[in-house]
Amino acid sequence: MPLALYALAAGAFGIGVTEFVIMGLLLEVSADLQVSISAAGLLISGYALGVVVGAPLLTALTGRWPRKTLLIAMMVIFTIGNAACALAPDYWSLMAARVLTAFAHASFFGIGSVVATSLVAPDKKASAIAIMFTGLTVANILGVPFGTWLGQAFGWRSTFWAVTLIGLLALAVIVWLVPRDDAPEADGSWRSDLAVLGRTPVLLGLLTTVLSWVGVFAGFTYIAPILTRITGFSEAAVSPILLVFGAGLVVGNLLGGKLADRRLVPTMLGSLIALSVVLFALTFAIHDRFAAVAFIGLFGVAAFATVAPLQMWVLERASGAGQAIASSFNIGAFNLGNAIGAWLGGVVIDYGPGLGAVTAVAALVPLAAFAVALWSQRRETRVTPARVAVSCPADPL
């Protein structure tokens, strides 16, 4: 695979650390800033909503920029945002800094996905996307456990200073390895390119992504409290268990990419069913330490097995310059799901059956994603032949 893919993975690593490390530090942040755990959880929702807002805003502002220039600009925003997180004096300042950091997220992964697929043969496109997202999964194996330990040992602000340094290093690698591209990302106006979002297949693809990751984050956001308050692990044990989850992410990411290169739609549908089953089983597994660790690893596999297939599915439903915009919006869709999922988990904890039922509720949402995706695929199969038939000339006989 081209070295540029690994440069994209380096950027994804930095973004992955800052997105996910807050989950292991919910208790520290809530205690230091004197807010509830559910309020601290909204820092995850705020970041996710920043990604959603950042997709259309940065698309409008940077639509004619060369791809490499855009990737560099996103890493600069990311680095500045993390420094602002480390310096935040209160909860709302931290929230604002998280949103600023998130603005870089959608455009980086959206343009990165298009760049990745342009560097490889057609039958390797999903795997190329998976390699870029490997940076995100490795962040969960190395960056998030280390960041969690660092934050618990030296305060949560030290974690964000460390992520700032990671951002600087990732920026240097992207400048070095990603090839120069003088052509603008969009040849026409950004308004015409946004027309791709009016296509029903693309919208249904985005909806499928949102629903799938509502389920992922409704469960994952509150992993640390679940492990300490229900399973009975100490706070110090959270980091090693997150390491198991991260290993599952790597396996699921690469597996999903490989299978999607062979059969995209069955892989996408099968991964959604697998995610729902694992989340439901985790509801019972968290009452036993060994089972909890094993199923958290499986949760990681099932969660990221959906990523490359969902991203590739949306890319195939878009075309031309619209692919970059659809790709960025699909990254926003992942994070809209993250925001809704973190909120949903908080509602279950504060107003519903409680912390122990979070994963059971979360398991229902990927089933809805499966239903939307299946209906969308069948609809597209029915519509396509009809369009072909209309375009054919009448039989002269």
C-alpha positions in Angstrom: 0.0 0.0 0.0 1.2 3.6 -0.7 3.0 5.4 2.1 0.5 8.2 1.9 -2.1 5.9 3.4 0.0 5.6 6.5 0.4 9.4 6.7 -3.4 9.6 6.7 -3.4 6.9 9.4 -1.0 9.1 11.5 -3.5 12.0 11.3 -6.3 9.6 12.2 -4.4 8.4 15.2 -4.2 11.9 16.7 -7.9 12.6 16.0 -8.8 9.2 17.5 -7.0 9.9 20.7 -8.7 13.3 21.3 -12.1 11.9 20.4 -12.1 8.8 22.6 -9.7 9.5 25.5 -12.3 11.7 27.3 -14.4 8.5 27.9 -11.7 7.1 30.2 -11.5 10.4 32.1 -15.2 11.1 32.7 -14.8 10.6 36.5 -11.7 12.9 36.7 -13.3 15.7 34.5 -16.6 15.6 36.4 -14.9 15.8 39.8 -12.4 18.6 38.8 -15.0 20.8 37.0 -17.8 19.9 39.5 -20.3 18.5 37.1 -22.2 15.2 36.9 -21.0 12.2 35.0 -23.8 12.6 32.5 -22.8 16.3 32.0 -19.2 15.2 31.5 -20.5 12.7 28.9 -22.0 15.6 27.0 -18.4 16.7 26.2 -18.5 13.7 23.9 -21.8 14.8 22.4 -20.4 18.4 22.0 -17.4 17.0 20.0 -19.6 14.9 17.9 -22.0 17.8 17.1 -18.9 19.9 16.2 -18.0 17.3 13.6 -21.6 17.5 12.2 -21.5 21.3 12.0 -17.9 21.3 10.7 -18.7 19.2 7.7 -21.0 21.7 5.8 -19.2 24.8 7.2 -15.7 23.7 6.1 -17.0 22.3 2.8 -18.3 25.8 2.0 -15.0 27.5 3.0 -12.5 25.1 1.6 -14.2 23.5 -1.4 -11.6 24.8 -3.9 -8.5 24.0 -1.8 -6.0 21.4 -2.9 -6.5 18.2 -0.9 -3.1 18.2 0.8 -3.5 21.9 1.8 -6.9 21.0 3.3 -5.5 18.0 5.2 -2.8 20.2 6.7 -5.2 23.0 7.7 -7.4 20.4 9.5 -4.5 19.2 11.5 -3.6 22.8 12.5 -7.1 23.4 13.8 -7.0 20.0 15.6 -3.7 20.9 17.3 -4.8 24.4 18.4 -8.1 23.0 19.7 -6.4 20.5 21.9 -4.1 23.2 23.4 -7.3 25.1 24.2 -8.8 22.1 25.9 -5.7 21.8 28.1 -6.0 25.5 29.1 -9.8 25.5 29.6 -10.7 27.1 33.0 -14.2 25.7 33.3 -16.7 23.3 31.8 -18.1 25.5 29.1 -14.7 26.6 28.0 -13.7 23.0 27.6 -16.9 22.3 25.7 -16.1 25.2 23.3 -12.6 23.9 22.8 -13.8 20.4 22.1 -16.2 21.8 19.5 -13.4 23.8 17.8 -11.2 20.6 17.7 -14.0 18.7 16.2 -14.3 21.0 13.3 -11.3 19.4 11.7 -12.6 15.9 12.1 -15.2 15.5 9.3 -13.2 17.2 6.6 -10.0 15.3 7.5 -11.7 11.9 7.3 -13.9 12.8 4.4 -11.2 14.1 2.1 -8.9 11.4 3.5 -11.3 8.7 2.4 -11.4 10.1 -1.1 -7.6 10.4 -1.2 -7.2 6.9 0.1 -9.4 5.3 -2.6 -7.7 7.3 -5.3 -4.3 5.8 -4.4 -5.2 2.1 -4.9 -6.9 -0.3 -7.4 -10.7 -0.5 -7.5 -10.8 -3.8 -5.7 -8.8 -2.4 -2.8 -10.7 0.8 -2.0 -12.5 -0.4 1.1 -9.2 -1.8 2.4 -7.5 1.6 1.7 -10.2 3.3 3.8 -9.7 0.7 6.5 -5.9 1.4 6.6 -6.6 5.1 7.1 -9.0 4.3 9.9 -6.4 1.9 11.4 -4.9 5.1 12.9 -8.2 5.6 14.7 -8.2 2.0 16.0 -4.5 2.1 17.1 -5.3 5.3 19.0 -7.6 3.1 21.1 -4.9 0.5 21.7 -2.1 2.8 22.5 -3.2 6.4 22.8 -6.5 6.1 24.7 -5.2 3.7 27.5 -2.0 5.8 27.9 -4.0 9.0 27.9 -6.4 7.6 30.4 -3.5 6.5 32.7 -1.8 9.9 32.2 -4.9 11.8 33.1 -5.6 9.7 36.2 -2.0 10.1 37.3 -1.2 13.7 36.5 -4.6 15.3 35.9 -6.8 15.3 32.8 -5.2 18.4 31.4 -1.9 16.6 31.0 -3.7 14.3 28.5 -4.7 17.1 26.3 -1.2 18.5 26.3 0.1 15.1 25.2 -2.5 15.1 22.4 -1.4 18.5 21.3 2.1 17.1 20.8 0.6 14.2 18.9 -1.1 16.7 16.6 2.2 18.4 15.8 3.9 15.1 15.0 1.0 14.0 12.8 1.1 17.3 11.0 4.8 16.8 10.2 4.2 13.3 8.8 1.3 14.5 6.5 3.5 17.3 5.2 6.2 14.8 4.5 4.4 11.8 3.0 1.1 12.9 1.4 1.8 13.8 -2.3 1.2 17.3 -3.5 -2.1 17.9 -5.2 -2.5 21.3 -6.9 -6.0 20.4 -8.3 -8.8 21.8 -6.2 -11.1 19.3 -4.5 -14.2 20.8 -6.3 -14.3 22.1 -9.8 -17.7 23.7 -9.6 -19.4 25.7 -6.8 -19.9 24.1 -3.4 -23.6 24.6 -3.8 -23.8 22.4 -6.9 -21.7 19.8 -5.2 -24.0 19.8 -2.2 -26.8 18.6 -4.6 -25.5 15.1 -4.0 -27.2 15.3 -0.6 -30.5 15.5 -2.3 -30.2 12.0 -3.6 -32.4 9.5 -1.7 -29.8 6.7 -1.8 -27.2 9.0 -0.3 -29.6 10.2 2.4 -30.6 6.7 3.4 -26.9 5.8 3.5 -26.2 8.7 5.9 -29.2 7.7 8.0 -27.9 4.1 8.3 -24.6 5.4 9.5 -26.2 7.6 12.1 -28.4 4.8 13.6 -25.5 2.3 13.7 -23.3 4.6 15.7 -26.1 5.7 18.1 -25.9 2.1 19.2 -22.1 2.1 19.5 -21.8 5.2 21.5 -24.8 4.7 23.7 -22.9 1.7 25.0 -19.3 2.8 24.7 -19.6 6.3 26.3 -20.3 4.8 29.7 -17.9 1.9 29.6 -15.7 3.2 32.5 -18.7 3.7 35.0 -20.1 0.3 33.9 -16.8 -1.5 34.6 -16.3 0.2 38.0 -19.8 0.4 39.3 -21.4 -2.8 38.0 -18.6 -5.3 37.1 -16.6 -4.3 40.1 -13.2 -3.4 38.5 -11.0 -0.7 40.0 -10.4 2.6 38.2 -6.9 1.4 37.5 -8.2 -1.6 35.6 -10.1 0.6 33.1 -7.1 1.4 30.9 -6.1 -2.3 30.3 -9.6 -3.2 29.5 -9.8 -0.3 27.0 -6.7 -1.9 25.5 -8.7 -5.0 24.8 -11.5 -2.9 23.3 -8.9 -1.2 21.1 -7.5 -4.5 19.9 -11.0 -5.5 18.9 -11.3 -2.2 16.9 -8.2 -3.0 14.9 -9.4 -6.5 14.1 -12.9 -5.4 13.2 -11.7 -2.5 11.0 -9.3 -4.6 8.9 -11.8 -7.5 8.7 -14.6 -5.1 7.6 -12.4 -3.6 4.9 -11.3 -7.0 3.5 -14.9 -8.4 3.4 -16.3 -5.2 2.0 -13.9 -5.4 -1.0 -15.4 -8.8 -1.8 -19.1 -8.3 -1.1 -20.0 -4.8 0.1 -23.7 -5.0 0.9 -23.7 -8.4 2.7 -20.7 -7.2 4.8 -22.5 -4.0 5.8 -25.7 -5.7 6.7 -24.0 -8.5 8.5 -21.9 -6.2 10.6 -25.0 -4.3 11.8 -26.6 -7.5 13.0 -23.4 -8.6 14.7 -23.2 -5.3 16.5 -26.7 -5.6 17.8 -26.1 -9.1 19.1 -22.9 -8.2 20.9 -24.4 -5.2 22.6 -27.3 -7.2 23.8 -25.1 -10.0 25.1 -22.9 -7.4 26.8 -25.8 -6.5 29.1 -25.5 -9.9 30.8 -21.7 -10.2 30.4 -20.9 -7.1 32.5 -22.0 -9.0 35.7 -19.0 -11.4 35.3 -15.4 -10.0 35.0 -14.1 -12.5 32.6 -17.2 -12.3 30.3 -17.2 -8.5 30.5 -13.6 -8.2 29.2 -14.2 -10.8 26.5 -17.4 -9.2 25.2 -15.9 -5.7 25.3 -13.3 -7.0 22.9 -16.0 -8.4 20.7 -17.8 -5.1 21.0 -14.8 -3.4 19.5 -14.7 -5.9 16.6 -18.4 -5.5 15.8 -18.3 -1.7 16.1 -15.5 -1.0 13.7 -16.4 -3.8 11.3 -19.2 -1.4 10.2 -16.9 1.6 9.4 -15.3 0.8 6.1 -18.5 -0.8 4.6 -20.6 2.1 5.6 -18.1 4.7 4.3 -17.7 2.8 1.0 -21.5 2.3 0.6 -22.0 6.1 0.8 -19.1 6.8 -1.6 -20.6 4.4 -4.2 -23.9 6.1 -4.0 -22.3 9.5 -4.7 -20.3 10.4 -7.8 -17.7 12.9 -9.1 -16.9 15.8 -6.8 -20.0 14.9 -4.8 -18.1 12.0 -3.4 -15.9 14.2 -1.2 -18.9 16.0 0.2 -20.8 12.8 0.8 -17.8 11.3 2.4 -17.4 14.3 4.8 -21.1 14.2 5.6 -20.9 10.5 6.3 -18.1 11.2 8.8 -20.5 13.8 10.3 -23.2 11.1 10.3 -20.9 8.8 12.4 -20.5 11.6 14.9 -24.1 12.7 14.9 -24.7 9.1 16.0 -22.0 9.5 18.6 -23.7 12.6 20.0 -27.2 11.0 20.1 -25.8 7.8 21.5 -24.0 9.6 24.4 -27.3 11.5 25.1 -29.4 8.4 24.9 -27.1 6.5 27.3 -27.4 9.5 29.7 -31.2 9.4 29.5 -31.2 5.7 30.3 -29.0 6.3 33.3 -30.8 9.4 34.7 -34.4 8.7 33.7 -34.6 5.1 32.6 -33.7 1.7 34.0 -30.2 2.8 34.9 -26.5 2.1 34.0 -26.9 -1.7 33.7 -29.5 -1.4 31.0 -27.5 1.0 28.7 -26.2 -1.7 26.4 -29.6 -3.4 26.1 -31.2 -0.2 24.9 -28.2 0.4 22.6 -28.6 -3.0 21.0 -32.0 -2.0 19.5 -30.6 0.9 17.4 -28.4 -1.1 15.0 -31.4 -3.2 14.2 -33.1 0.0 13.0 -30.0 0.7 10.9 -30.2 -2.8 9.4 -33.9 -2.3 8.5 -33.2 1.1 6.8 -30.2 -0.3 4.9 -32.1 -3.4 3.8 -35.1 -1.4 2.6 -32.8 1.1 0.9 -30.9 -1.6 -1.0 -34.1 -3.4 -2.1 -35.6 0.0 -3.2 -32.5 0.7 -5.3 -32.6 -2.8 -6.8 -36.2 -2.2 -7.9 -35.7 1.3 -9.2 -32.6 0.7 -11.3 -34.1 -1.8 -13.7 -37.1 0.4 -14.2 -34.9 3.3 -15.2 -33.0 1.1 -17.7 -36.3 -0.1 -19.2 -37.6 3.4 -19.7 -34.4 4.4 -21.6 -34.6 1.4 -24.0 -36.2 2.0 -27.4 -39.5 0.3 -28.2 -39.4 -3.1 -29.8 -40.2 -2.6 -33.5 -41.9 -5.9 -33.6 
